[in-house]
Amino acid sequence: MPLPCPKWCFISVEQLDYKRKEMSRKRGVLLKKKILVANRGEIAVRIIRAIQELGHTAVGIYETPDTAARHIRIADEAIWIGAGPRCDYLDIDKVIKAAKNHNVDAIHPGYGFLAENPDFAQACADNDIIFIGPTAEVISRLGNKVIAREIMAEAGIPMVPGTDNLPEGDAGLQEALAFGAKYKYPIMLKATCGGGGRGIRLVESDEQLKEEYSIARSEAKAAFNDDRVYIEKVVVQPKHVEVQIIADQHGSTVHLGTRDCSIQRRNQKLVEIAPSLIEDKKLVDEICDTAVKAAQAANYTNAGTVEFLVDSDWNYYFMEINTRVQVEHTVTEMVTGIDIVRTQIKLALGKKLLFSQDDVQIRGFAIEVRINAEDPKNDFMPEGGKMVSVYRSPGGYGVRLDGFVYQGFTIPEVYDSLLVKMTVHGYTWHETVDRMRRCLKNFAISGPKTTIPFYLQIVDEPEFQSGNFDTSYIEKHPELFDYSDDHSEVNKLAHLIAEIHHKKQNTYAI
């Protein structure tokens, strides 16, 4: 006697598809999504890879100057959004329209561009598109540095002395002068809606403050369309220590340890390290616990970074929360084994964190350097417009490259100068430094000048090797700029090959 047919044999195809989706949801399986990456360059490549690994469809966008870019070559779909340059990547309406026209389920903003724009996050929500990041409200509140300070003060987070937004006109200047008299110079004028090291002016006297005050407001207006400024007391020669945090939508918040980003030029990070080289484990644990407390106070979800300044007496102060994935997330991934971008996507789609704080283990050290098409000897002047005639990257154990250029690629003049991030991992600090040195010596890029020889100077410098450095490191070591552009035999060979190829009016891979 034949077995009875299950009921689903007699339902329509549409009903069967609905049943399949319901069963998948019950099993906790993520259905395939179409995810747009609202960015370019190496971070777009990084995110696209994570999307594809999760089995989703990756959609790239591009302006005309990026027609030959790697991120649109590896994406499953690529959408041209305009002639650019830059304006179309920043156009919320165009990005949302592209997403809707192509039935996109979610958008990952990367870093820069629209990543910390609450209007963009809200536009995604208004159009039933998942924004892979915190909510628009959280971005708005933490993006306003004064409001962020108020949240942290209420939560008991230690902070550098500072003001609220200064009033307009002479009243604001007088309040600033009074702050300088009370807390002594130097002080920092900061744009309320600033970020990424922009909108910051160091002031060391009443006279300088009178000169800089109106200029700072004008610059804040030009950069952020908001001329509000406030003041913080300067922590002299601090260490810049940050904590990677991740929080799901179900109440779990964990940290992934510390990073040291003290080696900077004009408040822009050059070298990033995980974990920080602070030897006092109790202090490090306290900083990490404070970061989790700060994230919870802000109702933070998804991935973010809580940044601190640590003074010479080992006091630490909250600085800000960056509401996005950081450029330097790679060093944390290397020492924890946790894929931050993959986790971001899963959390945005409603999943729970798969690990607890006790599961997070820090193993060894990692260093990241940003290899830019710049001339460090010429005030880091960008080298855009030049073709990469030779590109030979290093490899081996513990080496990671996140880039988007390739041999024969002409660097657009209209975007930032980052070519590739190189991250190395080692069991000990000195092993990691040695690995970075070896990789830099074997990294050959011909065409534009790059920051490679400058980084070679750093890894050979005794204070760096000892881990004894702070935010004044570059200013303290002018000898770092005394180097030869032909920094290694590999690079000399690369230049020779490039010259031969140029004479043949052709370019070959090596």
PyMOL commands that set and color helices and strands:
alter all, ss='L'
color gray80, all
select helices_A, chain A and resi 7-10+13-27+41-53+64-66+70-74+92-101+118-126+136-143+145-154+169-183+206-224+281-297+329-336+340-348+357-359+376-378+429-441+452-459+462-466+473-476+478-481+489-503
alter helices_A, ss='H'
color red, helices_A
select strands_A, chain A and resi 34-37+57-63+77-82+106-108+130-131+187-191+200-203+229-233+239-247+253-260+264-265+268-269+271-274+302-310+316-322+365-372+374-375+381-382+390-392+399-403+418-426+444-446
alter strands_A, ss='S'
color yellow, strands_A
deselect
rebuild
show_as cartoon
